[in-house]
Every structure is written in structure tokens, then in C-alpha cells.
Amino acid sequence: MKSNKAKVLHEILGKPMVLHVVETAQKVVGNDIVLVIGHQAEKVRQIVSETHQVLFTVQQEQLGTGHAVMCALSDIPDHARQVIILCGDVPLLTADTILRFLDDHVNANRDLTLLAVEIDNPAGYGRVLIDENRHVTGIVEEADATEQQKKIKTINTGIYCVKKEFLSESLGKITPDNVQGEFYLTDIVEMGCKEGKIVGMVVGSDYQEFAGINTVQDLIRAEQIMRNR
């Protein structure tokens, strides 16, 4: 981002991107939000707390997406039966898309549903693996993918809906046995498949909604999209 500021505090239409994500989440679940903070944690906490009532979990070490969710588990409200996992740097996702995603997950009585999207240039993203019956069998990260797997155009957006019970069970079993040495949240997908859980995916219709912000150019593009809306 060519900046000392935490990525999620970079602004889109004059508002830190993390606030766009929190506001979208609130339209779906009210105040039942747990925000995992790490880099410049106190600054993020201060800015979000000025306008929103959420729970904060500090991830002391950045050990991957799975580790981030592990840190948040104990703060998830007792009454919650399903957990929706969003990304703080994906600010264009709409509440309508999340609600359709949640409804699909609940109506199918799945243990885990991932939100996927198809793009022409999937480089850098985790690919969704399916079997001959089009059932989800796992996700492979770019760094671990074979040349054949890199040709897959259905990518994981990093957004999930998971039964809380399964989430808690599966996170206790994942290991950092991969190229990055991190706890991948994606491992729970393959784990669910191997254990006979009901695992599926919903393919989003607008790939722009799932664009992550990693560069200044991404930020400019996101602002243009949001302004057009």
C-alpha cells in the first residue's frame, strides 16, 4: 500500500475500508460481530469503536487465517449457531449477497459453505477443488497448487458460513504443514469432506464484490466501483 497505515484503515469514499465491512456485517447480524485485530490493533480498535459496537479479539502473532479465527472462537456469542467469516480487506461485498449465501447454507443444512467466484485470471487465489459430481473436495492455495490446479478458474473468496460446532471441532485439528507455515482456514474444507460433513459452495454472480484490496490501484478501483453504486 506504500504506507505505514494498517491496510484496513485506508479509506474508500472517506471511510476506512474496515468500517464498510463492519457496516455490511451489521445489516446481517446486528452487533454479533467479532473483529480480529493484529497490525496496529489499538488504532483499528479506536477508529471502529467511535461508531460501532463490536467485540474485538487481538491476534498477537499473524499465523494465518485459521489462527485468526481460532483467536475469535471464545468471543463468539453463545447463542450463535452459524458463523459467517468475512475479510476486513474485501469492502465491496454487499449485505444482500451475504444474506443469500446464509439462506443457501441454512436451507441446505450444510456444515460448511464457501463463497466462490469464477474469474478469468485466478493467479494468486486459492482454487476450489471439486470431484466428478461437482462436490467440493478442498481448496488449494496458489503456493501449494500444481500446474493443473492453477488452471482452475473457480476461486475461494475467503468468505465462509460454518456451523459453530463444526468450526470449533475442525480448528483444533488443523496444522501449519504447508509452504507458508501458517494455519490455513481452508484446511477445514478438506477436513469436512473427509469426515463426511455436508460441504458446499455458492458461486457469486459479481466478481467485483469479492475484490481484495492489496495495492493502491486496488483501492482506487474499489472507490470507483463504490461511487458508481
VOVO-635382 format. One record per residue: residue number from 1; x, y, z of N, C-alpha, C, O in turn. Coordinates in steps of 0.2 Angstrom, whole numbers. Layout:
VOVO-635382
[NUM [X Y Z] [X Y Z] [X Y Z] [X Y Z]]
...
***
This chain:
VOVO-635382
[1 [4 -6 0] [0 0 0] [4 6 0] [2 12 0]]
[2 [11 5 0] [16 11 1] [14 16 6] [13 22 5]]
[3 [12 13 12] [10 17 18] [12 14 24] [12 8 24]]
[4 [12 18 30] [13 15 36] [7 13 40] [7 10 45]]
[5 [1 15 37] [-5 14 39] [-7 7 38] [-6 4 33]]
[6 [-11 4 43] [-14 -3 43] [-18 -3 37] [-22 2 35]]
[7 [-18 -8 33] [-21 -9 26] [-29 -7 27] [-32 -4 23]]
[8 [-32 -10 33] [-39 -9 33] [-41 -2 35] [-47 -1 35]]
[9 [-37 2 37] [-38 9 39] [-38 14 33] [-39 19 33]]
[10 [-35 11 27] [-36 15 21] [-43 17 19] [-47 12 20]]
[11 [-44 23 16] [-51 25 16] [-54 24 9] [-50 24 4]]
[12 [-60 22 8] [-64 22 2] [-70 27 3] [-74 26 8]]
[13 [-70 32 -1] [-75 37 0] [-75 40 7] [-81 41 10]]
[14 [-69 41 9] [-68 45 15] [-69 41 21] [-70 44 27]]
[15 [-70 34 21] [-71 30 27] [-67 24 26] [-66 21 21]]
[16 [-63 22 32] [-59 16 32] [-62 10 30] [-68 9 31]]
[17 [-59 6 26] [-62 0 22] [-65 -4 27] [-70 -8 26]]
[18 [-62 -5 33] [-64 -10 38] [-71 -8 41] [-75 -12 42]]
[19 [-73 -1 41] [-80 1 43] [-85 -1 37] [-91 -2 39]]
[20 [-83 -1 31] [-88 -3 26] [-89 -11 27] [-95 -12 27]]
[21 [-84 -15 29] [-86 -22 31] [-90 -23 37] [-95 -26 37]]
[22 [-88 -19 42] [-92 -19 48] [-100 -17 47] [-104 -20 50]]
[23 [-101 -12 43] [-107 -9 42] [-111 -15 38] [-117 -16 39]]
[24 [-108 -18 33] [-111 -23 30] [-113 -29 34] [-119 -32 34]]
[25 [-109 -31 38] [-110 -36 43] [-116 -35 48] [-120 -39 49]]
[26 [-116 -29 50] [-121 -27 55] [-128 -27 52] [-133 -29 55]]
[27 [-129 -26 45] [-135 -27 42] [-138 -34 42] [-143 -36 41]]
[28 [-133 -39 43] [-134 -46 43] [-135 -49 50] [-140 -52 51]]
[29 [-131 -47 55] [-131 -50 61] [-131 -45 67] [-130 -47 73]]
[30 [-133 -39 66] [-133 -34 71] [-126 -33 74] [-121 -32 71]]
[31 [-126 -33 81] [-120 -32 85] [-116 -38 86] [-111 -38 90]]
[32 [-118 -44 84] [-115 -50 85] [-109 -51 80] [-108 -56 76]]
[33 [-104 -46 81] [-98 -46 77] [-92 -46 81] [-91 -43 86]]
[34 [-87 -51 79] [-81 -51 82] [-76 -49 77] [-75 -52 72]]
[35 [-72 -44 79] [-67 -41 74] [-60 -43 76] [-58 -41 82]]
[36 [-57 -47 72] [-50 -49 74] [-45 -44 72] [-45 -42 66]]
[37 [-41 -41 77] [-36 -36 75] [-29 -38 77] [-28 -42 81]]
[38 [-24 -36 73] [-17 -38 74] [-13 -32 73] [-11 -28 78]]
[39 [-11 -30 67] [-7 -25 65] [-10 -18 67] [-16 -17 65]]
[40 [-7 -14 71] [-10 -8 73] [-16 -9 76] [-21 -5 75]]
[41 [-17 -14 80] [-23 -16 84] [-27 -10 87] [-33 -10 86]]
[42 [-23 -7 91] [-26 -2 95] [-29 4 91] [-34 7 93]]
[43 [-26 6 86] [-28 11 81] [-34 9 78] [-39 13 77]]
[44 [-35 2 76] [-41 0 72] [-46 -1 77] [-52 1 76]]
[45 [-45 -3 84] [-50 -3 89] [-53 4 90] [-59 5 91]]
[46 [-49 9 91] [-51 16 92] [-55 18 87] [-61 21 88]]
[47 [-53 17 80] [-57 20 75] [-64 17 74] [-69 20 73]]
[48 [-64 10 75] [-70 6 74] [-75 8 80] [-81 9 79]]
[49 [-72 8 86] [-76 9 92] [-80 16 92] [-85 17 96]]
[50 [-77 21 88] [-80 28 88] [-87 27 85] [-92 31 87]]
[51 [-89 23 81] [-95 22 78] [-99 16 78] [-105 15 76]]
[52 [-96 10 80] [-99 4 80] [-97 0 87] [-92 1 90]]
[53 [-102 -4 89] [-102 -8 95] [-100 -15 92] [-105 -19 90]]
[54 [-94 -17 93] [-92 -24 91] [-87 -27 96] [-85 -23 101]]
[55 [-86 -34 96] [-81 -37 101] [-75 -37 97] [-75 -38 91]]
[56 [-69 -36 101] [-63 -36 97] [-59 -42 100] [-59 -44 106]]
[57 [-55 -46 96] [-50 -51 98] [-44 -49 95] [-43 -47 89]]
[58 [-38 -49 99] [-32 -47 97] [-28 -54 95] [-27 -59 99]]
[59 [-26 -54 88] [-21 -59 86] [-14 -57 87] [-12 -53 83]]
[60 [-11 -59 92] [-4 -57 94] [1 -58 88] [5 -54 87]]
[61 [1 -64 86] [5 -66 80] [1 -68 74] [-4 -71 74]]
[62 [3 -65 68] [-1 -67 62] [2 -73 59] [6 -74 55]]
[63 [-2 -79 61] [0 -85 59] [-5 -88 54] [-6 -95 54]]
[64 [-9 -84 51] [-13 -87 46] [-21 -86 47] [-23 -84 53]]
[65 [-25 -87 42] [-32 -86 43] [-35 -90 48] [-40 -88 51]]
[66 [-33 -97 48] [-36 -101 53] [-34 -99 60] [-38 -100 64]]
[67 [-28 -97 61] [-26 -94 68] [-30 -88 70] [-32 -88 75]]
[68 [-32 -84 65] [-36 -78 66] [-43 -80 69] [-45 -77 74]]
[69 [-46 -85 66] [-52 -87 68] [-52 -91 75] [-56 -91 79]]
[70 [-47 -95 76] [-45 -98 82] [-46 -93 88] [-49 -94 93]]
[71 [-42 -87 86] [-42 -82 92] [-49 -79 93] [-50 -77 99]]
[72 [-53 -79 88] [-60 -76 89] [-65 -81 92] [-70 -79 95]]
[73 [-64 -88 92] [-69 -93 94] [-72 -92 101] [-78 -92 102]]
[74 [-68 -90 106] [-70 -89 113] [-75 -83 113] [-78 -83 118]]
[75 [-74 -79 109] [-78 -72 109] [-85 -73 105] [-89 -68 105]]
[76 [-86 -78 101] [-92 -79 98] [-98 -80 103] [-97 -84 107]]
[77 [-103 -76 102] [-109 -77 107] [-111 -84 107] [-112 -87 102]]
[78 [-113 -86 113] [-116 -92 115] [-122 -94 111] [-123 -100 109]]
[79 [-126 -89 109] [-132 -91 106] [-131 -92 98] [-136 -94 95]]
[80 [-125 -90 96] [-124 -91 89] [-124 -98 87] [-120 -102 90]]
[81 [-127 -100 81] [-127 -107 79] [-123 -107 72] [-120 -113 71]]
[82 [-123 -102 69] [-119 -102 62] [-114 -96 63] [-115 -91 66]]
[83 [-108 -97 60] [-103 -91 60] [-101 -89 53] [-100 -94 48]]
[84 [-102 -83 51] [-100 -80 44] [-93 -77 45] [-92 -73 50]]
[85 [-89 -79 41] [-82 -77 41] [-81 -72 35] [-81 -74 30]]
[86 [-79 -66 37] [-78 -61 32] [-71 -58 32] [-67 -60 37]]
[87 [-69 -55 27] [-62 -52 27] [-62 -44 27] [-66 -41 24]]
[88 [-58 -42 31] [-58 -34 33] [-55 -30 27] [-56 -24 27]]
[89 [-52 -34 22] [-50 -30 16] [-54 -32 10] [-51 -31 4]]
[90 [-60 -34 11] [-65 -35 5] [-71 -31 6] [-76 -33 8]]
[91 [-70 -24 5] [-75 -20 7] [-81 -19 2] [-86 -15 4]]
[92 [-81 -22 -4] [-87 -21 -9] [-92 -26 -8] [-97 -26 -12]]
[93 [-91 -31 -4] [-96 -36 -3] [-103 -33 0] [-102 -29 4]]
[94 [-109 -35 -3] [-115 -32 -1] [-119 -37 4] [-118 -43 4]]
[95 [-123 -34 8] [-127 -37 13] [-132 -42 10] [-133 -48 12]]
[96 [-134 -40 4] [-139 -44 0] [-135 -51 -2] [-138 -56 -1]]
[97 [-129 -51 -4] [-125 -57 -6] [-124 -61 0] [-125 -67 0]]
[98 [-123 -58 6] [-121 -62 12] [-128 -65 14] [-128 -71 16]]
[99 [-133 -62 14] [-140 -65 16] [-142 -71 12] [-144 -76 14]]
[100 [-141 -70 5] [-142 -75 0] [-138 -81 2] [-140 -87 2]]
[101 [-132 -80 3] [-127 -85 5] [-129 -89 11] [-128 -95 12]]
[102 [-131 -85 16] [-133 -88 23] [-139 -92 22] [-139 -98 25]]
[103 [-144 -90 18] [-150 -93 17] [-149 -100 14] [-151 -105 15]]
[104 [-144 -100 9] [-142 -106 5] [-139 -111 10] [-141 -117 9]]
[105 [-135 -109 14] [-131 -113 19] [-136 -116 23] [-136 -122 25]]
[106 [-141 -112 26] [-145 -115 31] [-150 -119 28] [-152 -125 31]]
[107 [-153 -117 22] [-158 -121 19] [-156 -128 17] [-159 -133 17]]
[108 [-149 -129 15] [-146 -135 13] [-144 -139 19] [-141 -145 19]]
[109 [-144 -136 25] [-142 -139 31] [-135 -141 31] [-133 -147 33]]
[110 [-130 -137 28] [-123 -139 27] [-119 -137 34] [-121 -133 38]]
[111 [-114 -141 34] [-109 -139 40] [-105 -134 38] [-103 -130 42]]
[112 [-103 -133 32] [-99 -128 29] [-101 -126 22] [-102 -130 18]]
[113 [-101 -120 21] [-102 -117 14] [-97 -112 13] [-96 -107 17]]
[114 [-94 -112 7] [-89 -107 5] [-92 -103 -1] [-96 -105 -5]]
[115 [-90 -97 -1] [-92 -92 -6] [-87 -92 -11] [-81 -90 -10]]
[116 [-88 -94 -17] [-83 -94 -23] [-85 -89 -28] [-91 -87 -28]]
[117 [-81 -88 -33] [-82 -84 -39] [-78 -86 -44] [-72 -89 -43]]
[118 [-80 -86 -51] [-76 -88 -56] [-73 -81 -60] [-77 -76 -61]]
[119 [-66 -82 -61] [-63 -76 -64] [-58 -79 -69] [-56 -84 -69]]
[120 [-57 -75 -74] [-53 -77 -80] [-45 -77 -78] [-42 -82 -81]]
[121 [-43 -73 -73] [-36 -73 -71] [-36 -75 -64] [-36 -70 -60]]
[122 [-36 -81 -62] [-36 -83 -55] [-29 -83 -51] [-29 -85 -45]]
[123 [-24 -81 -54] [-17 -81 -51] [-17 -77 -45] [-20 -72 -44]]
[124 [-14 -81 -40] [-14 -78 -33] [-19 -80 -28] [-19 -79 -22]]
[125 [-24 -83 -31] [-30 -85 -27] [-30 -93 -25] [-27 -97 -29]]
[126 [-33 -95 -20] [-34 -102 -19] [-40 -105 -23] [-45 -101 -24]]
[127 [-38 -110 -26] [-43 -113 -31] [-48 -118 -27] [-45 -122 -23]]
[128 [-54 -118 -29] [-59 -123 -26] [-58 -130 -30] [-59 -130 -36]]
[129 [-57 -135 -27] [-57 -142 -30] [-63 -145 -29] [-67 -145 -24]]
[130 [-66 -148 -35] [-72 -152 -35] [-71 -159 -38] [-66 -160 -42]]
[131 [-75 -164 -36] [-75 -170 -39] [-79 -171 -45] [-82 -166 -48]]
[132 [-80 -177 -48] [-83 -178 -54] [-91 -176 -54] [-94 -175 -58]]
[133 [-93 -176 -47] [-100 -175 -46] [-101 -167 -44] [-107 -165 -42]]
[134 [-96 -163 -45] [-96 -156 -43] [-97 -155 -36] [-99 -149 -34]]
[135 [-95 -160 -32] [-95 -158 -24] [-88 -155 -22] [-83 -157 -25]]
[136 [-88 -151 -18] [-82 -148 -16] [-78 -153 -12] [-80 -156 -7]]
[137 [-71 -153 -14] [-67 -158 -10] [-61 -154 -6] [-58 -157 -2]]
[138 [-60 -148 -8] [-55 -144 -4] [-53 -138 -8] [-56 -136 -13]]
[139 [-48 -134 -5] [-46 -128 -8] [-38 -129 -8] [-35 -131 -3]]
[140 [-35 -127 -13] [-28 -127 -13] [-25 -120 -15] [-27 -116 -19]]
[141 [-21 -118 -10] [-18 -111 -11] [-13 -111 -17] [-10 -116 -19]]
[142 [-12 -105 -20] [-8 -104 -25] [-1 -107 -24] [2 -110 -29]]
[143 [2 -106 -18] [9 -108 -17] [9 -115 -17] [15 -118 -18]]
[144 [4 -119 -15] [4 -126 -15] [1 -130 -21] [1 -136 -21]]
[145 [-2 -126 -26] [-5 -129 -31] [-1 -132 -37] [5 -129 -38]]
[146 [-3 -137 -40] [0 -140 -46] [-1 -136 -52] [-6 -131 -52]]
[147 [2 -137 -57] [1 -133 -63] [-6 -134 -66] [-9 -129 -68]]
[148 [-8 -140 -65] [-15 -142 -67] [-20 -138 -63] [-25 -135 -66]]
[149 [-19 -138 -57] [-24 -135 -52] [-24 -127 -53] [-29 -124 -52]]
[150 [-18 -124 -55] [-18 -117 -56] [-22 -115 -62] [-24 -109 -63]]
[151 [-24 -120 -66] [-29 -118 -72] [-36 -117 -70] [-40 -115 -74]]
[152 [-38 -119 -64] [-45 -119 -61] [-47 -112 -61] [-43 -108 -58]]
[153 [-52 -110 -63] [-55 -103 -63] [-60 -101 -57] [-61 -95 -56]]
[154 [-62 -106 -54] [-66 -105 -48] [-62 -104 -42] [-58 -109 -40]]
[155 [-62 -98 -39] [-58 -97 -34] [-62 -96 -27] [-68 -94 -27]]
[156 [-58 -97 -22] [-61 -96 -15] [-61 -88 -13] [-55 -85 -14]]
[157 [-66 -86 -11] [-66 -78 -9] [-64 -77 -2] [-62 -72 0]]
[158 [-63 -83 2] [-61 -82 9] [-67 -81 13] [-66 -79 19]]
[159 [-73 -81 11] [-79 -80 15] [-83 -87 16] [-84 -90 11]]
[160 [-84 -88 22] [-87 -94 24] [-93 -93 28] [-94 -88 32]]
[161 [-98 -98 28] [-103 -99 33] [-102 -106 36] [-102 -111 32]]
[162 [-101 -107 42] [-100 -113 46] [-104 -114 52] [-105 -109 56]]
[163 [-106 -120 53] [-109 -122 59] [-104 -121 65] [-98 -123 64]]
[164 [-106 -117 70] [-101 -116 75] [-98 -122 78] [-92 -122 80]]
[165 [-102 -127 79] [-100 -134 82] [-94 -137 78] [-89 -139 80]]
[166 [-95 -137 71] [-90 -140 67] [-84 -135 66] [-78 -138 66]]
[167 [-85 -129 66] [-79 -124 66] [-75 -125 72] [-69 -125 71]]
[168 [-78 -126 78] [-74 -127 84] [-70 -133 84] [-64 -134 86]]
[169 [-73 -139 82] [-70 -145 81] [-64 -145 76] [-59 -148 78]]
[170 [-65 -143 70] [-61 -143 65] [-54 -139 66] [-49 -140 64]]
[171 [-55 -133 69] [-50 -128 70] [-45 -131 75] [-39 -130 74]]
[172 [-47 -136 79] [-42 -139 84] [-38 -144 81] [-33 -147 84]]
[173 [-40 -146 74] [-36 -151 71] [-31 -149 66] [-27 -152 63]]
[174 [-32 -142 63] [-28 -140 58] [-20 -139 60] [-19 -137 66]]
[175 [-16 -139 56] [-8 -139 57] [-5 -134 52] [-8 -133 46]]
[176 [0 -131 54] [4 -126 49] [8 -130 44] [14 -128 43]]
[177 [6 -136 42] [10 -140 37] [9 -138 30] [6 -142 26]]
[178 [12 -133 28] [12 -130 21] [18 -126 20] [22 -124 24]]
[179 [18 -123 14] [24 -119 11] [24 -113 16] [30 -111 17]]
[180 [19 -110 17] [19 -103 21] [20 -105 29] [22 -100 32]]
[181 [19 -111 31] [20 -112 38] [15 -109 42] [16 -106 48]]
[182 [8 -108 39] [3 -105 43] [-3 -110 44] [-3 -115 41]]
[183 [-8 -108 48] [-14 -111 49] [-19 -109 44] [-22 -103 45]]
[184 [-20 -113 39] [-25 -111 34] [-32 -112 36] [-33 -118 38]]
[185 [-36 -107 36] [-43 -109 37] [-46 -114 32] [-51 -117 33]]
[186 [-43 -113 26] [-46 -118 20] [-45 -125 22] [-49 -129 19]]
[187 [-41 -127 26] [-40 -134 28] [-46 -137 31] [-47 -143 30]]
[188 [-50 -133 34] [-56 -136 37] [-61 -138 31] [-66 -142 33]]
[189 [-61 -136 25] [-65 -138 20] [-63 -145 18] [-68 -149 18]]
[190 [-57 -146 17] [-55 -153 15] [-56 -158 21] [-58 -164 20]]
[191 [-55 -155 27] [-57 -160 33] [-64 -161 34] [-66 -167 35]]
[192 [-68 -157 32] [-75 -158 32] [-77 -163 27] [-81 -168 28]]
[193 [-74 -163 21] [-76 -168 16] [-74 -175 18] [-77 -179 17]]
[194 [-68 -175 21] [-65 -182 23] [-69 -185 29] [-70 -191 29]]
[195 [-72 -181 33] [-76 -183 38] [-83 -184 37] [-87 -186 41]]
[196 [-85 -183 30] [-92 -184 28] [-97 -179 30] [-103 -180 30]]
[197 [-94 -173 32] [-99 -167 33] [-102 -165 27] [-99 -166 21]]
[198 [-107 -161 27] [-110 -158 21] [-107 -151 20] [-107 -146 23]]
[199 [-103 -151 14] [-99 -146 12] [-101 -144 5] [-102 -148 1]]
[200 [-102 -137 4] [-104 -135 -2] [-102 -128 -4] [-98 -125 0]]
[201 [-104 -125 -10] [-102 -118 -11] [-107 -115 -15] [-112 -118 -18]]
[202 [-107 -108 -14] [-111 -104 -18] [-107 -100 -22] [-102 -97 -20]]
[203 [-108 -99 -29] [-104 -95 -33] [-107 -88 -34] [-113 -88 -36]]
[204 [-104 -83 -32] [-106 -76 -33] [-107 -74 -40] [-103 -77 -44]]
[205 [-111 -70 -41] [-113 -68 -48] [-109 -62 -50] [-108 -61 -56]]
[206 [-106 -58 -46] [-102 -52 -47] [-95 -52 -44] [-94 -51 -38]]
[207 [-90 -54 -48] [-84 -55 -46] [-81 -48 -42] [-76 -49 -38]]
[208 [-83 -42 -44] [-81 -36 -42] [-82 -36 -34] [-78 -33 -30]]
[209 [-88 -39 -32] [-89 -39 -25] [-84 -42 -20] [-83 -40 -14]]
[210 [-80 -46 -23] [-75 -50 -19] [-68 -48 -20] [-64 -51 -18]]
[211 [-67 -42 -23] [-60 -40 -24] [-57 -38 -18] [-60 -34 -14]]
[212 [-51 -41 -16] [-47 -39 -10] [-43 -33 -12] [-41 -32 -18]]
[213 [-42 -29 -7] [-38 -23 -8] [-30 -24 -5] [-29 -25 0]]
[214 [-26 -25 -10] [-19 -26 -9] [-14 -21 -11] [-8 -20 -9]]
[215 [-16 -16 -16] [-12 -11 -18] [-16 -4 -19] [-22 -4 -18]]
[216 [-12 1 -20] [-15 7 -21] [-20 7 -27] [-25 10 -27]]
[217 [-18 4 -32] [-23 3 -38] [-29 0 -36] [-34 2 -38]]
[218 [-29 -6 -32] [-35 -9 -30] [-39 -4 -26] [-46 -4 -27]]
[219 [-36 0 -22] [-40 5 -18] [-44 10 -22] [-50 11 -21]]
[220 [-40 12 -28] [-43 17 -32] [-49 14 -36] [-54 17 -37]]
[221 [-48 7 -38] [-53 4 -42] [-59 3 -37] [-65 3 -40]]
[222 [-58 1 -31] [-64 0 -26] [-68 6 -25] [-74 6 -25]]
[223 [-64 12 -25] [-68 18 -24] [-72 20 -30] [-78 23 -29]]
[224 [-70 18 -36] [-73 20 -42] [-80 15 -42] [-85 18 -44]]
[225 [-79 9 -40] [-85 5 -40] [-90 7 -35] [-96 7 -37]]
[226 [-88 9 -29] [-92 11 -24] [-96 18 -26] [-102 19 -24]]
[227 [-92 22 -29] [-95 28 -31] [-100 27 -36] [-106 30 -36]]
[228 [-99 22 -41] [-104 21 -46] [-110 18 -43] [-116 19 -46]]
[229 [-110 14 -38] [-116 11 -34] [-120 17 -32] [-126 16 -29]]
***
